[in-house]
Amino acid sequence: MKIIPPASRGSSAISYAGLLEKIEILRSTLRWASTLARPEIEKLLRQANTLRDEVMQLSHKERFVQAAATEVEPVDLAPGARRRALLDRSFVFEGAFGDNPQLLEALEIAEKAAPTDLPVLIDGESGTGKELMAKVIHANGSRSDKPYISVNCGAIPDNLLESELFGHRKGAFTGAVSDRKGKFESAHTGTIFLDEIGELPLPGQVKLLRVLESHEIQRVGSDEPIAVDARIVAATNRNLRRLSEEGTFREDLFYRLSVIHLTLPPLRERRDEIPLLFAFFGDEAAEALKRRPIKMTPRLRDFLLRYRYPGNIRELRNMIYRLSCLAGDTADLEHLPPDIRPTSAVSPAAPAPAAGAAAAAEATSLSDAKRVASDEAEKLFLERGLEQVGGTVAELARRCDMNRSHLQTLLKKHGIHSKDFRKGNSSRGEGGTEGAT
């Protein structure tokens, strides 16, 4: 742990890395100490928050002096060493975890881009942490003590877009009862984060391009130009290059925004990060709900480690909050949302039908009896699963973590037709000649 001399730190005598370490020790104490009372838990959480505030209050000048004094050697570091190198350079992670090479590469690019004023474009699937990365860039930049303004471009009605971004004068339109600053003015000298930039309509793209070129805005209803100095970070879950080729996103704006281009990998490619996120969101949920961090049964933890998370980090966070709210001290599979809960946890196995029992009774050997019973149980499992997913084979394959072609083979083996389980189909139970679909 690095100790920065008091002369260069002022009143504080512990490094940024050391403060992070103390925060993690406090959180671990809270997580594992089963004898703590609620007031003690809340006291520990307050101490952790106070320490985090102290971290963020370190002068940005100090962080950059320390970073500049550390020469970055172009060596092929192991994942743990790469993350430790960032930490040693007082890099502010803002909750970005894991040692995934793609994530570390994005963080290292963010570290180099942060001190500049170059525009940054972040892309990746929904829920991968694009806004978190924008905050990382802001926190590590020369504007870290200035405003950070977030704008969801996809949530602003077209007729209000210009007013939201650039502001308006009193009387400019019906309802404009006073002068109002827009997001760009509010972000002056700081950072403006334009989320879902791919949803910005073409007229809005033209106006944004003009701001990027001239560094000036005009409020709606005014001819007076206003100089703005805002660092732009944009994010999208769409392929802007493809959109520009299709004519729905301006090519010149794409190149303006993507001077620095970061891509965040989906959570299913960052599985080393999942246990860390369990702990982080577990602590976060415990603080919000005023209770101890939730524990998980081994089978729940195993399921969550193997689940593919189509909603990425956002889905995982919401799931941990759900588990923390619905379960007592320990969460299990039944506390998962019904649409992702494993079939075995939804309903107990049904008793074998009479035909299966009769076939087993007529078996001439123990091995034949076992085979008949196993086949019957397999058929029951598949039928129950198709019932729950409305006959959608792809969904049943996902829930069972099974290759779809293998599932199709099993359905054909038992003469099961997925169409018979679809809603509105009255032919179930009447047989059929079509194969499973």
N, C-alpha and C positions, 0 to 999 in steps of 0.2 A: 504494500500500500504506500503510495507516494504521500509525503508530508510537505506541503508548501510552507516555506519559512514565513513566520509572522510578518516580517518586514514587507513581503510582497503580497500579503493577504489582508493586512489591516487587522481587524479584531478576530477574525476566524482563523483557526489553526489546524483545520483538517481539510484534506483535498476533496474534490468532487467525488472521486472514486471511493474514498473512505466513507463519505456520507451515504452513498448508494449501498455500500456494504452494511452499514449500521441499519439502514431501512430494511434490508432483507433479513437481517438478524431479528429485528423486532417482529417482522411478519411471520418468520418461522416460529418464534416463541409463541405468538398468538395461535398459530395453526396447530401446534402440537401440545400445548399446555392445557390439559383437560380439566385442571382444577381451578382455572381462573373464573372469577365471578364477572358478571356483566360490566360493572363499573371499571374493573381492571382491564377488560377487553377494550372498552371505549377509551380509556386512558392511553393504552398502547397505540390505538389507531390515531389518536390525536398527536401523540409523539411522532409517529411515522409521517403524518401529514405536515407537521412542523418542520421535520427534517427535509422533506421534499421541497417545501417552500424555501428553506435556506439554500438548497442546491440551486434552485432556479433564480435565486437572488444574487448568486455569484456574478460579479461584473463580467459582461461579455468581453471586455478588454482583457481580463485575466485569462479567460478561456482561450482566447486567440493567441495571446502571448505564449501560453503553455503549448498550444497546438503547433505554433510556428517553430518553437524551440525543439520540437520532436521531429526529427527527419524520418520520413516514411520510406523505408527500404523496399524496393521492388522485388520482394522474395515471395515464393509460393508458400504462404503460411497455412498451417492446418486450421480447420474451422474454429476451434477454440482459441487459437492464437490470434486469428484475425479479429475475433470479437474483443479479445483482451486488448489488442493493439488500439482498437477504437476507444475502449474504456480508458486506457492509459493516456490517450490524447484528449481526455475530458469531453468526449463526444456525448451529446445529450440524446439518449435513445427514445425518450417519450413513451416508453412501454413497448417498443419493438423488440421482440424476443427471437431466440432461435439461432442456429448455426447453419441454416440452409445456404449453400453457396450463392444461389441467385439473390436471396435476401441480403446477404452480406455484400455482394457486389453492388446492389442498389444503395445500401447504406454508405458504402465507400464513395460512390458517385455523389450521393447527397452531401457527404462531408466536404468534397472538393467544390461542389456547386454552391453550397450555402453561403460562403463569404462574398460571393459575387452578386450582381443584380440580374443575371441572365434568367430569362423565362425557363420554367421547368414544366414538362408534361409528364404526368404519371398515369400509366394505364395498367389495367389488370381487371380480373373479374370483380363483380359486385361483392363487397364485404371483405376484400383482401387487405384493407388498411391504408387506402390511398390518402384519406384525410390525415391519418396519423403520420404518414410520411411527409405530408405538407407541413405539419407541425414540427417534425424533426428538422426539416430544412429551415424553417423560421427560427427555431430555438438555437440552431447552430450558426445562424447568420449574423451579420452586423446589425440587423434590425430587430434582434430578439427582444429588446426592451421597448419596441414600438408596436402599434396596433397590428393585430392579426384578425382579418375580416373574412368570414366564410360565406360564400354565395352558392346556393343550389340552382344552377341555371335551368334545370328541368322542372323546377317548382314555381317558376315565375310566369304568370300569364303574358302572352305576347304583347298585349296592350299596355302592360305595366313595366315591361322589361327596361325600357330606356329610363323611366323614372327611378326604378330600383337601383340601377347601376350608376346613373349620373345625377340623380336628384331632380327637383323641379322648383320653379318659382311659384309664388302665391298667385292663384287664378289661372295657371297654365291649362287646367282642365277641370271639369266638374269634380269637386271633392278636394281640390288642392287649396286648402284653407290657409296654408302658411308655407313659407319657404322650407325646403327639406333637403338635407344633404344626402347624396347617394353613397353607394358602397365604396366607390373609388375615392371619394373625398374622405370618407371615414378611415380608409386605409392609407391615407397620405403619410409618407415616410416609413410605412410598415409593409405588410404583405397582404395581398388579396388572393384568396383561394377560390378558384372558379371550378366548382364540382359539376360533374355531368356536362362538361363543355360540349360534348357531341350533340346535346339536345338543344343547343342555342340555335334559334331560327336564323335564316340567311340575313335578314335586315339587321339583327343584333350582331351577327358576325362582322358585317361591314363597319358598324359603329365601334366595335371592339378593336378591329384592325386599325382604325383611325387613331384610337387612343394609344395603341402600342407604337404607332409611328410618330405621333406629335406630342405625346405625354400631356395632352390637354383634353378636358371634357367641357361640355356645355350642358347646363341644366335645361330641362324641358321648359320652354317658354322664355328662354334667355338667349341672347346673342353674345354674351360675355364669356370668353374662354377662361377657364380656370386651370392653372397648372397643377398636375398631380404627379407625385413620385411614389409609385407603389410597385413593389416587386410582385410579379405575377407567377403563381403556381396553379396549373390547371390539371384536372383529372378526368378520366373517362373510362368506361368499361366497354367502349366500342372501338372499332378499328378506324381511326380518323383518316388514315391514308386511303383505305378503301372507300370511305365516304367521300373523300375529295375526288377520287376517280369517278365516282357515281354522280358527282355534281351537287351533293347535299351538304358538303362542308368545303369552305373556301380553301384552296390549296395554299394560297399565300398566307392565310392565317395559320394553317397547320404548321408551316415552316417557321413562322414567327414564334409560335408557342413551344415548339419542340427543339429549341436550341440544345437543351439538356433533356434527354428522354430516359425515363425510368420505367421498368416493367416489374410489377410485383407478382411473384408466383402464387398460385392458389394454395390454400391450406393443405390440400391433399398431397402436395409436393413438399410440404414443410412439416412432416409429421413429428420431427424432433421438437417442434415448438409447442405441440399440443399439451404435453404435461406441464410445461411452464405456464401456458395460458389457463389450465385448470387452476393452478395455484393463484395466479394473478386475479382472474375473475372471481374465484372463490373468496379471496380476501375482499375484493371490491363489493361483491354481493353481501358478504357478512357485515361490512360497514353500513351499507345501505339499509339492510334489514335488521340491524342491531342484534346480531346473533353470531355464534361461532361459525367458522368456515365449515361447509358441508363435507362429510365423508362419503365415500362411494364404495359400494360392494365391488368385489373383484370382477364379477360378470358385467356390471355397468361400466366400470373403467375400461375393461377389455373392449366392450362395444364402442365406447366413445373414442378409443384409440384407433379402431378400425373403420369407423364411419367416414364417409367421403366428404361431408360438409359442402353441399352445393351452395350454401349461403356463406361459406368461408368463415372468417373470424367473427363476423357479426352474428351468424347463426350459432356458433359455439358460445359466444358471450350470452346471448338470450337463453340458450339451453341451460347454462350454469345458473343463471338467475332463476329460471323456472324450477330447477332441482332444489336450489337453496330455499325457495319459497314453499314448495309443496311437501318436501320431505322433512322429517324431524332431524335427528342427528346424522342419519345415514340414508343416502338416496340409493334407489335400485331401479331396475328396468321399468317397473310400473309407473315411475314418475316421469318417464319420457313422454313427449307428445305422441298421441296414438298413431299418427301417420308414419312415424319412423320406428315405432316400437317393434322389436323382433316378434315374429309370429308366436314363438314359444312362450312369450311373456304376456300375450294378449288373452289367450284362452287355453285351458288345460286340454290335453289330448282327449278326444272323444273315445268312448269304448268301441272296440272292433265290432262291426256289424255281424249279424247272424251268419251270413254267407261266409265270411272270413273265418269265423270260429268253426263252422262246419268243415271247411276245407282243411283247417289245421288239425281237426280231430281225425280226419280221414288220412292224414299223412302216414306213410309207412315207416318213417324214421324221424329221429329228433331233428336232424339237419333239415329235412323237408318241412317240418313244422315251423322251425325258426325262419326258413325262407318265406313261407306263406305269410307268417305273422309280420315279418319285416316288410314285405311287398304291400300288405294291406295297410300298415301304418304309414308307409311312404305315400300311398294313394290318398289316404285320409288327409295327410299333411298338405299335399298339393291342392286337393279340392278345397280345404279350409282356407289355404292361402289365396287361391283364385277368388274365393268368395269375398275375402276382405279387400282385395284390390280391384274388384269389379271386372275381373277377367283380363286384366292388363298383364301380359306375360313379362314385359320389360320391367315393370314395377316389382313384380314378385321376384324376379331374378336379382334386382337391386337389394331388396330386403333380405333375401337369403344369401347374398354375397356369392352368387352362382353365375357361371357363364350362361348366357341366354341360350346358346345352341344346345348345351347339355340339358337345360331345363326343358327345351322343346322335345329332346329325346325321351326324357322321363314321362312327359305328358303323353307322347305317342305310345310308349310302353304300356301305360295303364288305360289307354283309350279315352283320355280326358280331353275335352274340347273347350278351349278357353272362351269361345263365343257363347257357350251355354251359361257362363257366369256373368255375362254383361247385363247391365240393367236394361229392362224392357224386353229381354229375350224370354219367350214362353216355352222354348223347346227343351229346356233343361230336363234331363231324366228320360228323354225320348230316344236317346242314342243319336247316331248320325254317321256319315261316311267321310266327312271332311277331316283333315288332319288338324292338329293343334296349331294355333296361330298366336 
